[in-house]
Amino acid sequence: MDEDTHALLRLLDAGGPSAPRRRLLDRCGTPPLALAAGERTWREAGLVAAQIHALAAGPGPSACVRDWLARPGHRLIGWHDPDYPELLRRIQSPPLALFAAGDADLLWHPAVAVVGSRASTAAGRDHAREFARAFARAGLAVCSGLAAGIDTIAHQAALAAEGATIAVLGSGPDVPYPRANAGLLRDIAAHGLVVSEHPPGTAARREHFPARNRIIAGLGLGTVVIEAAQRSGALITARLAADAGREVFAVPGSIRNPQARGCHRLIRDGATLVEAADEVIVALAPMARSLADALRTRLHGPICAPEDTSAAPAGASAHDDPDYQRLWSAIGHDPSPMDQLLERTGLTTAELSSMLLVMELDGRIVLEHGRYYRKS
């Protein structure tokens, strides 16, 4: 385990309010420097006595956490990390760090939160399947909470469409809840992304779920509610999404369906009534472009035109960049899978994924069924 990760785990173990620890990281720059800053700096950042004591005398990460992080595809992404998702930074109380299993690049992928009732009806499950499949085919990741009912169907539909899905847990990233979704959790970790602000081994607790919902809402460009009772976690997610300035969409249902009353209440309160996934996709396009701009800043460079400027898409940058030139030349009009593009360009998977995402958000390429090609 590297020094940065070890120090970040010490900061996490300090517990208590996260805002003072985020301020400490902002001031010091890295977790090791934050730990080395000493009690005076800790107090100035707003840490309370219990946090200061924990930082001064903390035993360090447990064997469970160390073992989990040592496995391939597992990461801890902290507030100080450039890979920390831009959209999550904008919510009212962003987590200090995320434990991630799977493709962490999906944290920067445009996503839609799809949430709803655990006690869903057959019609609600059909709607969740239809919307999630359409989002996945449009290149949007489907973000949900791995709960029974609508969440489960949304994750399964995105995977079946060979699209991206993100599961946000109210337990440790290795603890499925409900237990019946253990297989689905493994599938998402293998083909999508599992994230949690709780360390591995943490059991699901009732008080974790409202906090989990803020991460679901924070990672999505918008939140779609498909069936929700008058008092439900889905309505909490919708409220948190609205508080974060995100779009909230609700699918109406029968007036005789008690699981539709929460959606009807959202519509009365100003949520957008939607009957098809395309309505959501069109509404979220401007925010997707904003995310692309933030990603360009993270990558420190624009999308650049190939040497053959006659073949470049309209609006391509006049400033040449060899990596983007090489990638654009490698993408043809026939669909190419990721491994083929890796072979053609010689780029790393992380570099390629990031650049493909920006090109996709710019509307220059299309992703369908895991293959990329130039948009006509």
Residue pairs with C-beta under 8 A, 6 or more apart in sequence:
1 61
1 66
1 69
1 70
3 32
4 30
4 31
4 32
4 78
5 31
5 69
5 76
6 60
6 61
7 30
7 31
7 32
7 34
7 35
8 31
8 76
8 78
8 80
8 97
9 60
9 61
9 65
9 76
9 199
10 31
10 35
10 55
10 58
10 60
10 61
11 21
11 24
11 25
11 31
11 34
11 35
11 55
11 78
11 96
11 97
12 96
12 97
12 199
13 54
13 58
13 60
13 61
14 21
14 47
14 50
14 51
14 54
14 55
14 58
15 50
15 51
15 54
16 47
16 48
16 50
16 51
17 46
17 48
18 93
18 94
18 95
18 96
19 46
19 93
20 45
20 46
20 47
20 48
20 51
21 34
21 45
21 47
21 51
21 79
21 96
22 79
22 94
22 96
23 45
23 46
24 34
24 37
24 41
24 42
24 45
24 47
25 31
25 34
25 78
25 79
25 80
25 96
26 79
26 80
27 34
27 37
27 41
27 45
28 34
28 37
28 41
29 80
30 80
31 78
31 80
35 55
39 52
39 56
42 51
42 52
42 55
43 52
47 55
61 199
62 199
62 201
64 199
64 200
64 201
65 199
65 200
65 201
67 200
68 74
68 99
68 173
68 174
68 199
68 200
68 201
69 75
69 76
69 200
73 101
73 102
73 189
74 99
74 100
74 101
74 173
75 99
75 100
75 101
75 104
76 97
76 98
76 99
76 100
77 83
77 84
77 97
77 98
77 100
77 104
77 107
78 84
78 96
78 97
79 94
79 96
79 97
82 298
83 104
83 107
83 108
84 98
84 107
85 107
85 108
85 218
85 219
86 108
86 291
86 294
86 295
86 298
87 218
87 219
87 220
87 221
87 291
88 94
88 95
88 107
88 215
88 218
88 219
90 218
90 244
90 245
91 214
91 217
91 218
91 240
91 243
91 244
92 214
92 243
92 244
93 214
94 218
95 197
95 215
96 197
97 197
98 107
98 195
98 196
98 197
98 215
99 172
99 173
99 195
99 196
99 197
99 198
99 199
99 200
100 107
100 173
100 193
100 194
100 195
101 173
101 174
101 189
101 193
101 194
101 195
102 188
102 189
102 190
102 191
102 192
102 193
102 194
103 164
103 192
103 193
103 353
104 193
105 350
105 353
105 354
105 357
106 141
106 164
106 166
106 192
106 193
107 166
107 193
107 195
107 219
108 291
108 295
108 298
108 354
108 357
109 140
109 141
109 164
109 357
110 139
110 140
110 141
110 221
110 284
110 287
110 288
110 291
110 361
111 140
111 141
111 142
111 143
111 164
111 166
111 219
111 220
111 221
112 135
112 140
112 141
112 142
112 143
112 220
112 221
112 222
112 223
112 224
112 280
112 284
113 143
113 144
113 216
113 217
113 219
113 220
113 222
113 223
113 224
113 237
113 241
114 128
114 131
114 132
114 135
114 142
114 143
114 144
114 150
114 151
114 154
114 223
114 224
114 226
115 144
115 145
115 150
115 151
115 213
115 216
115 223
115 224
115 225
115 226
115 228
115 233
115 234
115 237
115 238
116 124
116 128
116 149
116 150
116 151
116 225
116 226
116 227
116 228
116 234
116 259
117 124
117 149
117 150
117 227
117 228
117 229
117 232
117 234
117 259
117 262
118 147
118 148
118 149
118 150
118 151
119 149
119 229
119 259
120 128
120 149
120 150
120 153
120 226
120 227
120 259
121 227
121 257
121 259
123 253
123 257
124 149
124 150
124 226
124 227
124 253
124 259
125 149
125 150
125 153
127 226
127 227
127 251
128 150
128 153
128 154
128 157
128 226
129 153
129 154
129 156
129 157
130 157
130 277
131 154
131 224
131 226
131 251
131 277
131 280
132 142
132 153
132 154
132 155
132 157
132 158
132 161
132 165
133 157
133 158
133 160
133 161
133 163
134 276
134 277
134 278
134 281
135 141
135 142
135 158
135 163
135 277
135 280
135 281
136 142
136 157
136 158
136 161
136 162
136 163
136 164
136 165
137 161
137 163
137 368
138 277
138 281
139 163
139 360
139 366
139 367
140 163
140 164
140 221
140 281
140 284
141 158
141 163
141 164
141 165
141 166
141 192
142 154
142 155
142 157
142 158
142 163
142 164
142 165
142 166
143 165
143 166
143 167
143 168
143 216
143 219
143 220
144 150
144 151
144 154
144 155
144 165
144 166
144 167
144 168
144 216
145 151
145 167
145 168
145 169
145 170
145 209
145 212
145 213
145 216
145 233
146 152
146 155
146 167
146 168
146 169
146 176
146 177
146 181
146 184
146 185
146 188
147 177
147 178
147 233
148 178
148 180
148 181
149 227
150 226
150 227
150 234
152 181
152 184
154 165
155 165
155 167
155 184
155 188
155 192
156 184
158 164
158 165
158 192
159 165
159 187
159 188
159 191
159 192
161 369
162 369
162 370
164 192
164 193
165 188
165 191
165 192
165 193
166 188
166 192
166 193
166 194
166 195
166 219
167 184
167 185
167 188
167 192
167 193
167 194
167 195
168 195
168 196
168 212
168 215
168 216
168 219
169 175
169 176
169 177
169 194
169 195
169 196
169 198
169 204
169 212
170 177
170 196
170 198
170 204
170 205
170 208
170 209
170 211
170 212
171 177
171 196
171 198
171 202
171 203
171 204
171 205
171 208
172 196
172 198
172 199
172 200
172 201
172 202
172 203
173 194
173 195
173 196
173 198
173 200
174 200
174 201
175 200
175 201
175 202
175 203
175 204
176 182
176 184
176 185
177 204
185 194
188 194
195 215
196 202
196 212
197 211
197 212
197 215
198 208
202 208
209 233
210 233
210 236
213 233
213 236
213 237
213 240
214 237
214 240
216 223
216 237
217 223
217 237
217 238
217 240
217 241
217 244
217 246
218 240
218 244
220 241
220 246
221 246
221 247
221 284
221 287
221 288
221 291
222 241
222 246
222 247
222 248
222 249
222 280
222 283
222 284
222 287
223 237
223 238
223 241
223 246
223 247
223 248
223 249
224 249
224 250
224 251
224 274
224 280
225 234
225 235
225 237
225 238
225 248
225 249
225 250
225 251
225 262
225 263
225 266
225 271
226 251
226 263
227 234
227 251
227 253
227 257
227 259
227 260
227 262
227 263
228 234
228 235
228 238
228 259
228 260
228 261
228 262
228 263
228 266
229 258
229 259
229 261
229 262
230 258
230 261
230 262
230 265
231 262
232 262
234 262
235 262
235 265
235 266
238 248
238 250
238 266
238 271
241 247
241 248
242 248
242 271
246 287
247 272
247 280
247 283
247 284
247 287
248 266
248 270
248 271
248 272
249 271
249 272
249 273
249 274
249 279
249 280
249 283
250 263
250 264
250 266
250 267
250 271
250 272
250 273
250 274
251 263
251 273
251 274
251 275
252 260
252 263
252 264
252 267
252 273
252 275
253 259
253 260
253 263
253 264
254 260
255 264
263 271
267 273
272 279
272 283
274 280
288 361
289 361
291 361
292 357
292 358
292 361
292 362
295 354
295 357
295 358
295 361
296 302
296 303
296 358
298 354
299 354
299 355
299 358
301 321
301 324
302 317
302 319
302 321
303 316
303 317
303 324
303 355
303 358
303 359
303 362
303 364
304 316
304 317
304 319
304 320
304 321
304 324
304 325
304 328
305 312
305 316
305 317
305 318
305 320
305 324
305 325
305 328
306 312
306 324
306 325
306 328
306 329
307 320
307 325
309 316
312 328
313 362
313 363
313 364
313 374
313 375
315 362
316 364
323 345
323 347
323 351
323 355
324 355
326 344
326 345
326 346
326 347
327 341
327 345
327 347
327 352
327 355
327 356
327 359
328 359
330 336
330 341
330 344
330 345
331 341
331 359
331 365
331 372
331 373
331 374
332 373
332 374
333 373
333 374
333 376
334 373
335 368
335 369
335 371
335 372
335 373
336 344
336 371
336 372
336 373
337 370
337 371
337 372
338 349
338 352
338 353
338 370
338 372
341 347
341 352
341 356
341 372
342 349
342 352
345 352
347 355
356 365
356 367
356 372
359 365
360 366
360 367
360 372
363 375
364 374
364 375
365 372
365 373
365 374
365 375
366 372
366 373
366 374
366 375
